[in-house]
Amino acid sequence: MEKEKKAVDSRRSFLKKAGAGIVAGAGVAAGMGVSAPFVHAQPTVRWRLASSFPKSLDTIYAPAEDFAKLVGEMSGGKFAISVHSAGELLPPFGVVDGVQNGTVECCHTAAYYFFGKDPSFAIGAAIPFGLNTRQMNSWMFEGNGLELMREFYKNYNMTSFPLGNTGAQMGGWYRKEIKKVEDLKGLKMRTAGIAGEVMKRLGVVTQSLPGGEIYTALEKGAIDATEWVGPYDDLKLGFYKVAPHYYYPGWWEGSTQADMYINLKAWEALSLEYKAMVQAAAAFAHIRMTAKYDARNPIALRELVSKGAKLHRFSKPIMDAAYKEATALYAELSAKNAHWKKIYEDYSKFRATENMWFKFSEAGFDDYMQSLKL
């Protein structure tokens, strides 16, 4: 009897410890963004996500699909998010209005498209001579970036999660060479938001067009030049066929962060578990987009050159003139826009510190590695 009693007590002790381990394991898994058994039943949630991007631009469109797929898997299908490409539910530049008024629960877009609503939007995506991708991630997740941008987005009844970054972009496609600042005057160019404001100061006539409309405008002569992202997307869009001069760097987009905006009421209605899934899935999709571009751009650049694209680097006088105009614009915006002033002051201080460090670390290493014939 004594032996049987000890055996029963041993089984009870094991089951007690195992149960505690399952609960603890679920907590750890959730913290790591890994699917874990539910501690309690979750309600069924259905969201719609409107994208500003067409499906044909698969790399910039993909984060929304990656995000929705992972949320669905982690929730066992109970939290379902349908993804809709540009124009399917809302116009490409109408997605913020849709989230703000609750037409859709969330969207995937680039904040600088909404520069016309308030210039402060642009800081959440890219501004001329701004942060590179790693610096932007650092400002967002370890600096004050997320806090400041979310505080601003509350004015539009939404919160935000970074959802992808293109990395440093190219400087665009031009029918003719741009050798000096004067060559920019009178040039008709597709460019967006705050980059367009700086270009205007350099004499460029700017237009804002969604990605799917750019080639036709360039082909018909409605514009003389365009910028989009970089080699992988640009190859798909075929710009090299009508504007062979390909410039770098895209000084207006040292990195470009895409964002997911979520309607505040929809966000606040989620359980803690579903909020954790959104956060984990967004982080995964955010990192993956940059990885895709970094893997695909060099291959696409080689193909573009083989098809006749002519690579040029912007001259230092052009870069200096653009930097001067960008800095003047930022000072003007700070003087008249309290939102911009608050966010940009923090951003610019962070940028100065980061560039001091990167000068000694990344730049020194990259300069040597890129001089080698690997």
RAURGI-V304985 format. One record per pair of residues at least 4 apart in sequence whose C-alpha atoms are under 6 Angstrom apart, sorted by the first residue. I is the first residue (numbers start at 1). J is the second residue. D is the distance in whole Angstrom. If there is no record, write none. Layout:
BEGIN
i=I j=J d=D
i=I j=J d=D
END
This chain:
BEGIN
i=21 j=25 d=6
i=26 j=36 d=5
i=29 j=34 d=5
i=29 j=36 d=6
i=30 j=34 d=6
i=33 j=280 d=5
i=35 j=74 d=5
i=44 j=78 d=5
i=44 j=79 d=6
i=45 j=79 d=5
i=46 j=80 d=5
i=46 j=81 d=6
i=47 j=81 d=5
i=47 j=105 d=6
i=48 j=81 d=6
i=48 j=82 d=5
i=48 j=104 d=6
i=48 j=105 d=6
i=49 j=83 d=5
i=49 j=106 d=5
i=49 j=107 d=5
i=50 j=84 d=5
i=50 j=107 d=5
i=51 j=84 d=6
i=51 j=85 d=5
i=51 j=86 d=5
i=51 j=107 d=6
i=51 j=108 d=5
i=52 j=86 d=5
i=52 j=92 d=4
i=52 j=109 d=5
i=53 j=61 d=6
i=53 j=86 d=5
i=54 j=85 d=5
i=54 j=86 d=5
i=55 j=61 d=6
i=58 j=62 d=6
i=63 j=67 d=6
i=63 j=285 d=5
i=65 j=69 d=6
i=66 j=285 d=6
i=67 j=281 d=5
i=67 j=282 d=6
i=67 j=285 d=6
i=68 j=81 d=5
i=70 j=281 d=6
i=71 j=277 d=6
i=72 j=77 d=5
i=72 j=79 d=6
i=72 j=80 d=5
i=75 j=79 d=6
i=84 j=88 d=6
i=86 j=92 d=5
i=87 j=91 d=4
i=87 j=92 d=6
i=90 j=94 d=6
i=96 j=100 d=6
i=98 j=102 d=6
i=98 j=103 d=5
i=98 j=104 d=6
i=99 j=104 d=5
i=99 j=105 d=6
i=99 j=106 d=6
i=99 j=263 d=5
i=100 j=156 d=6
i=100 j=157 d=5
i=105 j=262 d=6
i=105 j=263 d=5
i=106 j=261 d=5
i=106 j=262 d=4
i=107 j=260 d=5
i=107 j=261 d=5
i=108 j=259 d=6
i=108 j=260 d=5
i=109 j=258 d=6
i=109 j=259 d=6
i=110 j=125 d=6
i=110 j=258 d=5
i=111 j=121 d=5
i=111 j=122 d=6
i=111 j=124 d=6
i=111 j=125 d=5
i=112 j=121 d=6
i=112 j=122 d=4
i=112 j=125 d=6
i=112 j=193 d=5
i=113 j=193 d=6
i=115 j=119 d=4
i=115 j=121 d=6
i=115 j=122 d=6
i=115 j=193 d=5
i=120 j=340 d=5
i=122 j=126 d=6
i=123 j=127 d=6
i=125 j=256 d=5
i=125 j=257 d=5
i=126 j=253 d=5
i=126 j=256 d=5
i=127 j=252 d=6
i=128 j=251 d=6
i=128 j=252 d=3
i=128 j=253 d=6
i=129 j=251 d=6
i=129 j=252 d=6
i=131 j=135 d=5
i=131 j=136 d=5
i=132 j=136 d=6
i=132 j=254 d=5
i=132 j=255 d=5
i=133 j=167 d=5
i=133 j=255 d=5
i=137 j=141 d=6
i=138 j=142 d=5
i=139 j=143 d=4
i=139 j=145 d=5
i=140 j=145 d=4
i=140 j=146 d=5
i=146 j=150 d=6
i=150 j=159 d=5
i=153 j=158 d=6
i=153 j=159 d=6
i=154 j=158 d=5
i=157 j=264 d=6
i=158 j=262 d=5
i=158 j=263 d=4
i=158 j=264 d=5
i=159 j=261 d=6
i=159 j=262 d=5
i=160 j=260 d=6
i=160 j=261 d=5
i=161 j=259 d=6
i=161 j=260 d=5
i=162 j=259 d=5
i=163 j=258 d=5
i=163 j=259 d=5
i=163 j=260 d=6
i=163 j=282 d=6
i=163 j=286 d=4
i=164 j=257 d=6
i=164 j=258 d=5
i=164 j=286 d=4
i=164 j=289 d=5
i=165 j=256 d=5
i=165 j=257 d=4
i=165 j=258 d=6
i=165 j=290 d=5
i=166 j=256 d=5
i=166 j=290 d=5
i=167 j=255 d=4
i=168 j=254 d=4
i=168 j=255 d=4
i=169 j=229 d=5
i=169 j=230 d=5
i=169 j=250 d=5
i=169 j=253 d=6
i=170 j=230 d=5
i=170 j=248 d=5
i=170 j=249 d=5
i=170 j=250 d=4
i=171 j=247 d=5
i=171 j=248 d=4
i=171 j=249 d=5
i=171 j=250 d=4
i=172 j=226 d=5
i=172 j=227 d=4
i=172 j=246 d=6
i=172 j=247 d=6
i=173 j=225 d=5
i=173 j=226 d=5
i=173 j=243 d=6
i=173 j=245 d=5
i=173 j=246 d=5
i=174 j=225 d=4
i=174 j=243 d=5
i=174 j=245 d=5
i=175 j=243 d=4
i=178 j=183 d=6
i=181 j=318 d=5
i=184 j=204 d=6
i=185 j=203 d=4
i=185 j=204 d=5
i=186 j=203 d=6
i=186 j=204 d=5
i=186 j=205 d=6
i=187 j=204 d=5
i=187 j=205 d=6
i=188 j=205 d=5
i=188 j=206 d=6
i=188 j=223 d=5
i=188 j=224 d=5
i=189 j=206 d=5
i=189 j=223 d=5
i=189 j=224 d=6
i=189 j=225 d=5
i=189 j=226 d=5
i=190 j=206 d=6
i=190 j=207 d=5
i=190 j=208 d=6
i=190 j=226 d=5
i=191 j=196 d=6
i=191 j=208 d=6
i=192 j=196 d=5
i=192 j=208 d=5
i=195 j=252 d=6
i=196 j=206 d=6
i=198 j=326 d=6
i=199 j=204 d=5
i=200 j=204 d=5
i=215 j=219 d=6
i=217 j=222 d=5
i=217 j=223 d=6
i=218 j=222 d=6
i=218 j=223 d=5
i=230 j=234 d=6
i=231 j=235 d=6
i=231 j=297 d=5
i=231 j=300 d=5
i=231 j=301 d=5
i=232 j=297 d=5
i=232 j=300 d=5
i=239 j=243 d=6
i=240 j=244 d=5
i=240 j=309 d=6
i=244 j=309 d=5
i=244 j=310 d=6
i=245 j=310 d=5
i=246 j=310 d=6
i=246 j=311 d=5
i=247 j=311 d=6
i=247 j=312 d=5
i=247 j=313 d=6
i=248 j=313 d=5
i=270 j=274 d=6
i=277 j=281 d=6
i=278 j=282 d=6
i=282 j=286 d=6
i=293 j=297 d=6
i=304 j=309 d=5
i=305 j=309 d=5
i=316 j=320 d=6
i=333 j=337 d=6
i=334 j=340 d=6
i=334 j=341 d=4
i=340 j=344 d=6
i=341 j=345 d=6
i=344 j=348 d=6
i=355 j=359 d=6
i=358 j=362 d=5
i=358 j=363 d=6
i=359 j=363 d=5
i=360 j=364 d=6
i=362 j=366 d=6
i=363 j=367 d=6
i=366 j=370 d=6
END
